[in-house]
Amino acid sequence: MKFGRQTTLRDRVTISGVGVHSNAPVTVILHPADANSGVVFLRSGLPGGRERLIEAKWSNVAQTQLCTVLGDPGKASVATVEHLLAALAGLGVDNAMIEIDGPEAPILDGSAAPFVAAIDEVGVTSLAAPRRYLKIVKPVRVERGPAYAELRPADRGFSLDVEIDFSAAAIGRQRKIVELDPGVFRNEVARARTFGFVGDIERLWKMGFALGSSLDNSVALDGDRVVNPEGLRYRDEFVRHKLLDSIGDLALAGAPMIGAFRAYMPGHAMNVRALQALFADRSAYEFVEAPRHAPAPAAMAGRLAAAAYAAEVD
């Protein structure tokens, strides 16, 4: 696979499970897609047998409470898309059609690892078109109290620096910094599971959330104790999962980034607000195209063509 070219899946692959919030059964089929298609959800299973296309873009975000929801909840939407989008972005998949027959992506084991396994089952292939990158050229920052998220320029690649701080002793203050590439995503991010507190569960049920949550798909904390008998997958699994969520949410930019993301106590709302702030300032970003013949990933990232697209992101 040539680094300077766009990619898609070699074949289609099917994944089934239940939604962590809805507890509704759902089947997802990942399909290959043409160059410049991006990632698009095909929401099926609507009343009357209807279907609707929903682009995986920041401008289509409808809700960010406890998960990221795309589309129009009153007509057609897809919730909890962040883990699947993180897997596609983390493995460098530029184009895919995601057929989904329910209102929420499956939670599976609470991480992105099952989606990675599904993508690996069929593989990733290069397309003829050059890859298009979103290059950050000016810092943007959003804040809410002590929490913040910012996107900053970088010479090459895309790095994420995420920090969390919880009063629960099992979590405490954790920070994780990565230079994103498929190897790093597989080994350091993909297996980190979502987490929550046992004391919040009845309140969440009353709000219609976490109806499908269990120890099979979440790390549960009771006070300062991890309830799951198998314990944690990583000592700092909590911040790694927050980083995973950020990768998935930032994939809604519509193109892989060249820049740096730094966040303290981020969540889905903060991640999406960072994208909104970026695209609200046309001088803060540009789109650049990879050379058609890139000798090596590290060299390529530093030598991207400086041709910016004039069109606004919709």
N, C-alpha and C positions, 0 to 999 in steps of 0.2 A: 504494500500500500504506500503510495507516494504522498508525503506529508503536505505538499503544496496543493493537492487536489481535494475536492469535495468527496464525501463518502456517503454510503448508505449501507443497508443490510444486504447480505448475499441472498437471503430467502426470507420467507415469513416464518414467524414463530408465535406460538400461543401460550398464554399465561392465564391461570384462573385462580380466584381466591375470593375473599370478602373484603369489604371496605371497613377500615378501622372505626370510622364514625357512624356510617349507615348500617353496618353489619349486613349489607346487601351483597348477594353473590354477583360476581362479575367476571367476564372473560375479556381479555385483551389480546388482540392479534397485532403484532408489529409487522408492518409490510415495508419492503423496499420502496423508495421514492426517487423521482428524477432529480437531477441537479437543480438547485435554486428553489426547490419546493419548501425547504425548511422542515420543521416538525409540525404536523397537523393532526389533530384528533378528529376521527370520524365517529361521532356519537350516534350510535344506533339504539334500538330498543325503546324509541320514543312512541307516544300514543299514535295509533293509526299506522304503525310500521314506518314512521318517518325517520329520516336521518339528517344530521346537521354537521357541517364542517366547522371546527373551532381551531384557529391557529394558536400555536403555543407562543404567544407574545404578551409582553407586559401590558399592552393596551387592552387586552382581553381579560385581565384579572378582575373578577367580580367580588371576591371576598378573600380575606387573609387571616381570619380567626381560627387558630389551631391548625390550619392547613391552607394551601393555595388552591383557589377555585377559579377555573376559566369558564367563560361563556356567560350566558344569561340564566340564572337559576330559575326564572319563571318560564323559560322555553327549553333550553338545552344547556347543560353545563357538565363539567367534569371536575371533581374534587380530589384533593390529595394527589396532585400530579408531581410533586416535587421529587420523590424518590426515583420515579421512572425517568424524569427529565435529567436528574443528576447522573443516572447511569448512561444515558445517551451522550450527554455532554462530556462526562468523565472518560468515556471510551472513544470520543472523537467522532461520533456519528452526526453528520450534518443534516441529513434528510431522512425522514421516516413518516409513514402514515400509520397512526395508532388507532385501530378500530376498537371501540370499547362499547359494550352493550349495557352498561349501567352508569349510575350517577357518580361513582367514585372508583378511582384506581384501587386495585387490591393492595392490602397492606403486607401480605405474605409474612415474612419474619420480622418486619419492622425496619428493615434496612434496604439498601439498594442491591445487595448481593444476589438475590434471585433474578433480578432484572439483568444483572451482569452475566449470570449463567445462561440466561435465555439468549442474550445477544451473542455470547460465545458459541452457543450451540449452532448458530447459522453463520456467524462470522461477519466481518465488515469488509467492504470492497470499495475501491477508488472509482470515481467517475471522471469524465473528461474535463469537467469545468474546474477552474482554479478556485481554491477556498477563499472566501471573503471573511475578513476579520473586522471586529469593532475595536478601534484603537482609541484609548482614552488620551486626550491631549491636554485636558485641564481638570484639576481636582473638583469633585463635587462631594458634598457632605450633607447628611440629614441627621437630625438629633431628636430624641424624646427623653427628657430628663437626663440621666447620666448615660443612657444608651445612645449609640451612634453607629452609623455606617458610612463609609466613604469609598469612592473610587478615585484612583490616582494614576497618573501616567507611569509607564515603565518602558524600558528599552526593548524588551522582548518578553514573550511568554505571558502567563497569567498566574499570579500568586494570590493566595488567600491567607489572611491573618485574622483568626477569630478567637475571641476571649469571652468567657462567661464567668459569672460570679453568683453562686447560690448560697443561701444560709445553711442549707442541709450539708452536714459534714461529709456525706457520701459523694457530694459533688464539689463543693467549695469553689475555689478559683482555678480555672483551667484555661490554657491557651494552646492553640495549635496553628502552626504556620506550614503551608505546603506550596510547592510549585506544581501546578496542576498538569499532569499528563496521565495517560492510561495506566502506567505502572504504579504511580503514586495513588491514583484513585482506587485501583484494585486492592493494593496492599495496606493502605493507611486510612481509607475513608469508607469504602463500600459496605463493610460489614457492621458499621456502627448503627445501633438500633434506636428507634424513638423511645422516649422515656416520659414518665409521669408519676404523680404522687397519689398513693392510695386514698389519702384524705380528700382529694378533689373529685373522686370518681362519681359520687352521688350527685354533686352539683353539675358535673358535665353531662350525666345521663339526663337530668332534667332539662338541660339546654339542647339535647339531641345530639350530643357528641359522645365519642368513645363507646358506642354501643357494641362494637366488635372488638374492643380491646381485650387482650388477655396476656398471660405470661408467655404465650407462644409468639407474640408479635410486639411486645413492649418490655422495656426495663421498668419495673415498678419499684417505687421507693416508699417505705413506710417509716416516716421520721428520717433518721439517719441510716436506715438499713435497706440494702438491696434485697428485695423479696425473692427474686428469681433464684431457684436452687443452683443453677449453673454459674451464677455470678456474672461478671462483666466479660466482654470479649476483649476489651482494651482497658487499661487502668484509667484512661481518660476518654472513655467511650462517649460521655455526654457532650463534650466539646466537639468531638469528631462528628457526632450526629448533627450538631448545629452547623458545622462546616458543610456536611453533606446537603442539608437543607438549603444553605446559601448557594451552593453550586447549582442545585435544581432551580431555585428561584431566579438566579442570575442568567440561567440558560434562556429565560424569557426575553433577553435582549435580542434574540434572533440570530446571533452569530457568535462564534468564539471570540473572547476578548484578548486584547493585548493591553495589560495594565495591572493594577494591584488593588485588591479589595481588603479593607481593614474594618473590623466591626467589633464593638463591645456590647454584649448582651443583645445580639440580633434576634430577630424573629421574621416570620414571613412578611409582616407589614413593613418592617424596616427595610428588608431586602428589596421589596417592590418599590418603596418610596425612593430608594437610592437610584433605581432605574428611571423612575419618573423624573427625578431631578436631573439625571444625566441627559435624557432626551428632551427636556424642557429648555436646555441650553445648547443650541446648535454649534456653538464654538467649543464645546467640551469634548467632542468626539468626531471621528471621521471613519469611514469605511475604507479599508485598504485590501488589495488583492494580492495573494501569494504569487510569486513567480511560478510559471508553469513547470520549470525544472529546478527543484530545490535540492541542493546537494546533501543537506543534513538538517534535521529539525532545529538544532541550536543555531546553526548558521542562518537558516532560513528566517527565523523569527527576527533576527537583527537586520535583515536586508529586505524587508517587505517593501513592495512598491508603494510610493507615497501618493498614488492616485486616489483621491477622495471622491466618493459619490456625493453629488450635490443634493440628491433627493432626500427629503425628510423621512424618518422612520414613521410608519403609520401605526 
